[in-house]
Amino acid sequence: MMRLMLCLHTCSRLLQLFLRDGYHTLKSAVFLVSLALCLAALPAQAAADLDVNTPAVAAVKASMQSRHQQLLPHYQSGAVGLTADGFVAVKEAGLVPLSQRSALAALVKDENTDRARLYQGMAAANGHPEWEGEIQRTFAQRWIDKAQTGWFVQRDGQWVRK
């Protein structure tokens, strides 16, 4: 990101010099070569392939899928909700019998571990580990959008029933 900002600043500065001083200070050939070099240095803004399916990503998805049936009644009751940052949280532990709370906490912990591994694995599979945060934000929004009516989701730091 810093490299992109530096390139844009340099290109902008070169254009300002050319427009202000014309050929006297910055000959057109030098300007064009410099501009071409700056533009060539800009990274391609590719999008992550969110359907990538390496063995590691497939294993995480399978683990999450098998756990979903155990979490489903807790989503429906409001005991568990989807956070704005792409994770699951116990929203209201009091909705779960005391004898089952530690099992719920373990389910949520395992789900969040898998979600973190999913974001990391997808970024790595795309060849861009630095995209992990963007992939996480994208999934967070997708999961909130796909949440069933009645589930709790976080919006602007607040829990709301969808």
C-alpha positions in Angstrom: 0.0 0.0 0.0 2.8 2.3 0.8 4.5 1.6 -2.5 1.3 2.5 -4.3 1.0 5.8 -2.4 4.6 6.7 -3.2 4.1 5.9 -6.9 0.9 8.0 -7.1 2.6 10.9 -5.3 5.6 10.7 -7.7 3.4 10.5 -10.8 1.3 13.4 -9.5 4.4 15.5 -8.8 5.9 14.8 -12.3 2.6 15.8 -13.9 2.5 19.1 -11.9 6.1 19.9 -12.9 5.3 19.2 -16.6 2.1 21.3 -16.5 3.8 24.2 -14.6 7.1 24.4 -16.4 6.5 22.7 -19.6 9.5 21.7 -21.7 11.9 24.0 -20.0 12.3 22.0 -16.8 11.0 18.6 -17.7 11.5 17.4 -21.3 8.6 15.5 -22.7 10.6 12.3 -23.2 11.8 12.3 -19.7 8.3 12.9 -18.5 6.8 10.1 -20.5 9.4 7.6 -19.5 9.0 8.6 -15.8 5.3 8.4 -16.0 5.4 5.0 -17.7 7.8 3.7 -15.0 5.5 4.9 -12.3 2.4 3.3 -13.8 4.3 0.1 -14.4 5.2 0.0 -10.8 1.6 0.1 -9.6 0.4 -3.3 -8.4 -2.4 -4.9 -10.3 -5.6 -4.7 -8.2 -6.7 -8.3 -8.5 -9.6 -9.7 -6.5 -9.2 -12.7 -4.3 -10.6 -16.0 -5.5 -13.0 -16.8 -2.7 -13.8 -20.1 -4.3 -10.3 -21.4 -4.0 -10.3 -24.9 -2.7 -6.9 -26.2 -1.6 -6.8 -29.3 0.6 -6.2 -27.1 3.7 -9.1 -24.8 2.9 -11.4 -27.8 2.1 -10.5 -29.4 5.5 -11.4 -26.2 7.3 -14.7 -25.9 5.4 -15.6 -29.5 6.2 -14.8 -28.9 9.9 -17.0 -25.8 10.0 -19.8 -27.6 8.1 -19.9 -30.5 10.6 -20.0 -28.0 13.5 -22.8 -25.9 12.0 -25.6 -28.3 13.1 -24.4 -28.0 16.7 -24.3 -24.2 16.5 -27.6 -23.8 14.7 -29.9 -24.0 17.7 -27.7 -21.5 19.5 -28.0 -19.0 16.6 -31.7 -19.5 16.6 -32.1 -19.0 20.3 -30.0 -15.9 20.3 -27.3 -17.3 22.6 -24.7 -17.0 19.8 -24.4 -14.3 17.1 -22.2 -13.3 14.2 -19.7 -10.6 14.8 -19.0 -7.8 12.4 -15.3 -9.0 12.1 -16.2 -12.4 10.8 -16.3 -14.5 13.9 -18.9 -16.0 16.2 -19.5 -14.9 19.8 -21.6 -16.0 22.7 -24.1 -13.2 23.0 -26.3 -14.4 25.8 -24.9 -17.3 27.8 -27.9 -17.2 30.1 -30.0 -18.8 27.3 -28.0 -22.0 27.6 -28.3 -24.3 30.6 -25.3 -24.0 32.9 -24.3 -27.6 32.3 -24.0 -26.9 28.6 -22.2 -23.6 28.7 -18.6 -24.9 28.6 -19.5 -27.1 25.6 -20.9 -24.0 23.9 -17.8 -22.0 24.7 -15.7 -24.8 23.2 -17.8 -24.9 20.0 -17.4 -21.1 19.6 -13.7 -21.3 20.2 -13.3 -24.1 17.6 -15.5 -22.3 15.1 -13.4 -19.1 15.5 -10.2 -21.0 15.2 -11.4 -22.5 11.9 -12.6 -19.1 10.6 -9.2 -17.6 11.3 -7.6 -20.6 9.5 -10.0 -20.2 6.6 -9.1 -16.5 6.1 -5.4 -17.3 6.4 -5.6 -20.3 4.1 -7.6 -18.5 1.4 -5.1 -15.6 1.4 -2.2 -18.0 1.1 -3.9 -20.0 -1.6 -4.4 -16.8 -3.6 -0.6 -16.1 -3.2 -1.3 -12.9 -1.2 -1.1 -13.5 2.6 -1.5 -9.7 2.9 -5.1 -10.1 1.7 -6.1 -11.9 4.8 -7.8 -8.9 6.4 -9.8 -8.1 3.2 -10.9 -11.7 2.9 -12.0 -11.7 6.5 -14.0 -8.5 6.0 -15.6 -9.9 2.9 -16.6 -13.1 4.6 -17.9 -11.2 7.7 -20.2 -9.2 5.5 -21.3 -12.3 3.5 -22.1 -14.3 6.6 -24.1 -11.4 8.1 -26.0 -11.0 4.8 -26.8 -14.7 4.7 -27.8 -15.0 8.4 -31.3 -16.4 8.9 -34.1 -14.2 10.1 -34.0 -14.1 13.9 -30.3 -14.6 14.2 -28.2 -11.9 16.0 -25.5 -10.0 14.1 -23.3 -7.1 15.0 -23.9 -3.8 13.1 -22.0 -0.7 14.1 -20.9 -2.4 17.4 -24.4 -3.3 18.4 -26.2 -6.6 18.4 -29.3 -6.6 16.3 -31.8 -9.3 15.4 -31.9 -9.9 11.7 
